Amino acid sequence: MKKDMKTINRIFSIVLCTVFLAGMFSCEDFLEEDPKGRLATQAFFSDQGDVDLALTALYKAVAESGFGNNAIGTNFLGGDDLSTHPAANKQSLREHDQYNVSDNNAWLPTLWQHRWSVVKAANFVINNAGKAPAPEAEIRSAIAQAHYWRAFSYFYLVQTWGKVPVMLEEEIDYNAPLVPIEDIYNLVVEDLKIAEQGVPVNYTAEPYARNGINIAVSQGAVKATMAYVYLSMAGWPLNKGAEYYQLAAGKAKEVIDGAESGTYYYSLLDEYRKVYSWEYNDKNPEVILGVYYNLNNTPNASPVADYLGDMAQGGWSDTDGEIKFWVNFPDGPRKEATYFPQIMLFDGVLHDWWYDTPSEPRVIVAPVFIKSAEGADRGTEFDYTDPRGREWVGEKQRQTIRLSQVYCWYAEAIGRSGQTNAQAIEALNKVRNRADGRASNIYTSGMTAEQLAEAAYNEHGWEIAGYYWAGFATRYQDMFRMYRLKDHFEFRKINPEIEVAPGVFRKEGVPVSGDWNDGRMYSPYPYGDKVLNPNLN
């Protein structure tokens, strides 16, 4: 009877946690006070199992916040690596690509709401997990993980919208004021410092570890995140400069030194094609933080069909590659594993991406990213020569932070702080040598600090090009912190034809117009949420 009662209590806890999670999908829900919910919260944390359930709810919110283009990534189209369809039902995407987003943008509320879903789930753990009669170390780790994901979401919020309300409690203020940008960055740093002290160096058992890989947030992931946050604070709009570049370099170096000493297991895979391969989907030692998906759980399946609709495999046509970025991308194994080497159209023939015919012109003529694709058969590698249609969802891991990125951040931070050193140059060569498939060692001690910084900035862009589901540091965010979106805006207005092969010229299909102002750096607050909170107007 005791066992049966325990089972009943566990089922009740799962139902309660699921009900809590279901209330996280609307910002209106987030801004709606519910006394009954507070009573449920007070009764929820009865043992360690309830803490685990609350963390599961948090990670579910994280996974769903990166499920598809309507949940994350549309603002990343402002980067110079990504573009979208010039027609069809892609207006919500085009507005971001054109730096001209309306507060009635159909997908904007989803972007906003999912960030708050994660904040709400994190606050639930932070404010209540300590009530459970569970081991102190377990409670501390759970709360630290929640601080991390709250920081993660506020970093997204401040970089996408600028000033936003700050919600740290479960009680909701309909008139919550907008908080200054610097204060939000400071909150992100404070949360990350708490996370850094509370999460373990490595996890040893499921569900937080698998195949020797950390599934949950670990110490190295927090340090890496802090490195990029400091890098961002050094740039636009805070422009804190050298001091914060040095802070960024320090945190990145802690990760690199930890990997080299064996404190962390992280290491670069020897071939770039393996980074996004199915072979290493659940055992990639390069991934410092990933988000994992399961096709059997449809809301938590992974989007895998973001390629062109006129291709034989039948994609969404949501995003494609920008032409200038593709032209500037160095040839080699990294480029071959980043883009479709060739595309197969409905004619069943492989073509170069720039293929077009005057009699039946293609709507989109652009390079196509291949990183997120999965095989036609479950659990297999993607084969771009296989014309079979694909599932639109799958189990591909979303790589939030990789070791190669930390190498680039370290080298850039060193350079932008006005220095060079052998470790930064070595780190950058590790990234480029793997990209070239040989020991090219193109970066040398003769580089100036500025040359080192720019080389690292470019290498990072090529490492993560076009990959943004659950991504923490995208090309768009690099351009944002370096205040380079304006330059790209002006280039896109001109939209020159670019030679992509001898005698073959192509240009972007999405027009950009108007005059630049810094308001284009941010998305507007969704109209419906401005009605709920007048401070958003």
N, C-alpha and C positions, 0 to 999 in steps of 0.2 A: 504493500500500500504506500509506503514511503517513496519507493521508486516511482510508482505511478503518479503520486502527487508532484514529485520533482519534475517528471516529464510534462505534466500539466502546466507547472509554473514556467518551464522553459518555453513551451509553446506560447503561453501568454506573453512572455518577454519578447519572443520573435515577432508576434503579431503587433505588440506595442511599438517595437522598434520600426517595423514596416509602416505602421500608421504614421509614426513620426516622420519617416523618410518621405512618405507620400505627400506630406504637407510642405515639402521644400521646393516644389517645382514652380511656384509662382511668387514673384516679389510681393504681390498683394497679400499672399499668405504670410510672408515674412513680416509684413508691416501690420498684421492683424493680431490683436491681443486675444488670447483665449485662456481664461482661467482654468478650464478643464484640462488643457494641455499642461499647465504648471503642476496640477495635482498628479497627473500621470508621470511627469518627470520625477517628482519627489518620491514616487513609489517604485521607480524602475530599477535603480541600482541596488540589487540585493546580494550580488556575489560577483566573482570574477567573470562568469559567463556573460553577465549583463554588460560589463565593460567591453568585452570582445564584440558583443552585438552592436554596441554603439559605435565602435571603431569600424565594424563592417558597414554600418550605415554611412559613415563618413567616406569610406573608400568607394562605396557605391555611388555617392554623390560626385566624387572626384571623377570616376569613370564616366558617368553620364554627362558630366560637364565637358567632356572631350569626345563625345560620341560621334558627332557629325558637324558639317559645316554650319548648320544653323545653331549649334551650341558653342562652337569655338572656331576662331580662325578667320572669320570674314574680314575683320579689320586688318589682318595680316596681309590682305591683298594690296595694301598700300606699299608693301615692300617691292623692290625692283626684281625679285625672282618670280613673282606670281602675277597672273592675270586671270581673266574669266571670259565667259561667253558674251558676245556683243548683243545678243538678243534673247529669245526664249523667255524662260521664267526666272532669269538670273538677275533681276533688277536689284535685289537686296545685296548681291555680291558686287555688282557693277558700281554701286554707289560708293563702296569702300575703295574699289580700284580707281575710281575717279576723284577721290578725296572730296566727296560731296554727299554726305550721308544725311538723310532726312530723319527727324524724330519719329516719323511714321514708317520707317524702314521695317519691313515685315519680320525680319530675323533679329532685329536689334533687341527686342524684349527678351529673347531666349538667351542671347549673350549675357545680358545683364542679370537675368534671373538665376542662371546656373552659377554665377559667381557667388550670389547671395545664398544659394542652396548649400554650397560648401562652407561658407561662413557660418550659417545656421547650424549645420551638422557639427562643425568644429566647436562652436560655442557650447553646444549641448554636452560635449565631452569635457571641455575645459572647466565648465562651471559645475558639473555634477559627478564626474567619475570618482572624485575623492570621497564620495559618500559610500562607495561600495566597500564591504569588508573583504578586501583583497590584499595581496602582498604589495608592499609599498613600491617596489621596483616596477611592478606591472602597472600600477596606477600612474606612476611617474612617466613611464614610457608612453602610455596612452595619451596622457595630457600633452606631452611633448610633441607627439605626432599631430595632435589636433592644432597646437600652436603653429606647427609647420604649415599645415594646409590652410589655416587662416591667413598666414603671411603670404602664401602662394596666391590666394585669391585677391587679397588687397593689393598685391603687386600688379596683378592683371587689371584690377579696377582702376588704380591710380594711373597706369600707363595708357589705359584706353579712354577713361573719362576725366582724368585730372582730379578735381575736388569731388569727393563723395562723402556720404554720411559714414560714420563709424558705429558699428553695432558690436558691442562686447558682451551684452547681457541678453537674456531671453525676454526681458520686458521690452516692449517696442514703443518708440516715440514717433508718433506720426509727424512731428515737426522737427525731426532730427536735422540739425544744420549741416551744411557742407563743411568738411574739415580741410584746412589748407594742405596742399600737396606735400610739403615737407613733413608735416605732422604724420601723414599717412605712411610715408617712407620710414619715418622713425618708428612707427608702430610695427611695420614689417620687420625692421631690424631687431626690435625688442622681442617679438615673437620668435624670430629665428635664434636669438641668443638663448631663450628658454628651451627651444627644441634641441639646440646643440648640446646642452647640458643633460638633457633627459633621455634622448634616444640612445640605443646601444651602438657600439662600434659596428657590430655585425649581429644578425639574427642567426639562430641555430636550428630552429624547428618551424614546421608549417603551422599556421598559414603565412607567417612572415618571412620565411626562407624556403627556397626550393632550388634544387640542383646546385646548391652552394651559392645561390644568388639571393641578395636581399630583395624581397617583394615589397616590404614596407619601408618607410623613411628611416634611414640610418644616419649615423654621424657624418659620414662622408658626403651624403646627399645634402645635408644642412650646410656644411661648410662650402660646398660648391655653389649652392644657391646664394649664400651670403656674398661670395665672390662676385657673382653677376649683379646682385643688388647694389653693392658698392660701386661696381663699374658703371651702373646706370645712374647712381646718385652723383658720380663725378661728372657726368655729362648733362645734357639738356633734360629738364628745365632748371634743375638745381645748380648745375655747373660748379660743383664743389672742388673739382680739379685734382691737383697732384696728391693731396692728402688722402682722398678717397680712392684714387688709383692705387696708391700704396696699400691701403686696406684691402682692396680687391686682390692685389698680387699676393698679399700675405695669406689670405684664406685659400686662394687657388694653390699656393705652394704647400699648404698643409695637406691638401688632398693629394697632390703629386708626391710629396715626400712619404705620405702614408701608404700610397700604392707601391712606391719603390722599396719601402722597408718591410712590406708584407703586413702592415697593420690593416690595410684594406686589400681586398683581392683584385681590385680593378687592374685591367691591362688592355692594351689595344689588340684587337684581332689583327692577324697578319695580312688580311686582304679586305679591301673596303666592301667588296660584294657580300661578304659574310655579315656585315653590320646589320643589314636589313633582311637577311636570308631567313627562310623558315627553319633551317638547320639550327640556328642559334636563337630562335624566338623565345625560348624559356631558359636559356643558359648563356646569355651574352655577358661576358665578364667586363665589357666596355661600358655597359649601362650602369650608371650610378643611381639613377632613379627611373623607373618605368611604371607604366600603368597597364595592367593586364586585363584581358578580355576573354569571354567564354561564349562561343556561338550558341550553346544550349540555353543561355540566358539572354534572350533577344535584346532587352534594354541595355544590357552590358556587352553586346557584341561590338565588334570593331568595324568601322567603315573601311572598305577596301576597294571601292570602285570609282575613285576620283580620276578617271581618265575620259577621253573624248567619246561622245555618243555615236560618232560615225565609225568608230573602231569596231572590229569584228567582235571583241569581247563585250561591247555594250556598256559604256561608262556613263557617269552623271553629267559630264561636261561642266562641272562646277568650277574647276580651276585648271590652268595650264601654265606652262612656263613662259616668262617674258623673253623676247628674242635677244635683246642686247646682253642680258645676263648669260644666256646660253652661249653666245658668241665669245664672251670674255672668260667663260669657264674653261680652265686648262684641260686639254685632252688627256686621256689616260683612264685607268680602271675606275677611278672615282666618278668621272663623268659618265662612263658606260653603265655604271650601276645606279646612277641618279636618274637618268632619262631613258626612255625606251630607245634602244639602238635604232630600231625601225618600228613603224606602226603597220598593222594589218587592218585594212579597211574591209568593207563588206564584199569587195571583189575577191577576197581571199588571197590577195597579193601583198607582200611586204613592200613598203615604200619608205623613203626618207620623209621625215615629218613635214618638210616644206612642199611635198607633192601637192599639186593642184592642177585642175584642167579648166580651160575657159568655158567648155560646154556645160560642165557640171561643177561649178566652183564650190569648194568646201566652205562651210560657215566659219570654222576655226582652223587656221593654219598656224600652228605653234608647236614648240617642243612639249613633250608630255613626261611628267614625272612617273617613275615606276616604283618608288620605295615602298608604298603601302599595299601593293598588289599581292594577292595570294593565288595559289594554284586553283585550277578548276575543280580538282578533287581535294577534299578536305585534308589538311595536314601535308600539303605538297608545295614545292616551290612554284612560283609563277613562271610560265613559259610564254614569252611575248609572241612566239611563232604559233602558238596553239589558238585556233580561232574560236574555240568553244566559249559560250557565254559564262559569266562568273556570278557567284553569289555577290550581293552588294554589301554583305557583312561577313565578318569572319572572326579570327582569333589572333590577329597580328598585334603584337605588343606595341604600345606607343612609348617611344623612347623620350622621356622628358629631359634628362641630362645624361650626356656621355662623357667619358674621360677625354676624348679628343677635343671636346669643347673647352674643358678646363685648361688643357694645354694652351689653347688659343687665347683664353681669357688671361691666363698668366702672362703670356708674351705681350699681349696688347697692353695690359695694365702696367707692366714694367716699362714699355716704350712710352706710353702716354704720361708716365711720371717723370720722363726725361732721362731714363736710364737704359742701358743694355747690360745683359750678362750672359754667361755661357749656358746657364740652365734654361733661360728663356729661348735662346736660339736652338738649343737641342730639342726642347719641347716642340717648337714649331717645325723643325725638320722631321721629327717623328710623324707628325700629322701629314706633311707633304710627301715624305718618302712612301708612306703607305698609300697615299693617293696616286702617286706615280707608278707604284708597283716595283720600285727599285730605290736604291740608296742614292738619290739625286743630290741630297744635301745642298740645296740651292741657297739656303740662308747661312750667312757667314758672320764672323766677328767684325767685319768691316761695315756692317749696317749701322746707320744712325738710329737714334731712338725713334724718330718719326717713321723711318722706313720699317723698323721692327713692328711698330704699332699698326701701320697700315697693312703690312703683310699678314699679321695675325687677324686683323679685322676681315680681310678678304678670305683667308683660309677658313675662318669660322663660317662665313657666308656660304662657301662651297661645301663645307661639311654638312650643313643642315638645310641646304636649299630645298624649298618646296615642301618641307615636312613640318607640319604645324599642329596636328591633332595632339593635344596634351603637351605640346612643346613649351618650354619655359623661356627660351632665349632664341627668338626667330630672327630672320633677316630684317623683318620690319622693325623689331625692337632695337636691333643694332643701329639701323638708320635713324630711328627715333632719338636715341640717346646721343647720337652724333649730329643731330640736326641736319640730316641729309635728305629728308623727305621732300623738302622744298625743291632741291636740285632735280630730284626725279620727277616731281610734278611738272617742272618747266620742260624737262626732256620729253615727257609724255605729251605735253601740249604740241610740241613740234612734230613728234611722231615720224621721224625720218624713215625711209626705207633702208634696210640693213642688208648687206650682202651676207648670205648664210651658206652659200656654196658658189663656186666660180660662175659668175654671170646670173646668179639667182638672188633676187631681192625680196624681202618680206617686211611687213610692219605690223604693229599691234592693231587688233580689231576693235578695241574699246577706246572711244575718244575721251580726251580730257580737255577741259576748257575752264576759263575764268581766271581770276587773279588770286595769287597766294595770300593767305593770312594764317597766322599760327593757330587759329581755331580749327583749321583742317587737320591739325596734328591729333585731335581728339574726336571721339564719337559723341553725338548728342545724347542726352538722357532720353530714354524711351518716353513717348508722349503719355502713355497710360500711367507711368510711374510719376510723371510730373503732376498729374492730376491728384495722385495719392499724397505726394509730399510737395507742397508749394515751394519749398526751398530748392527744388531741382529746376525751377524755372529761371 
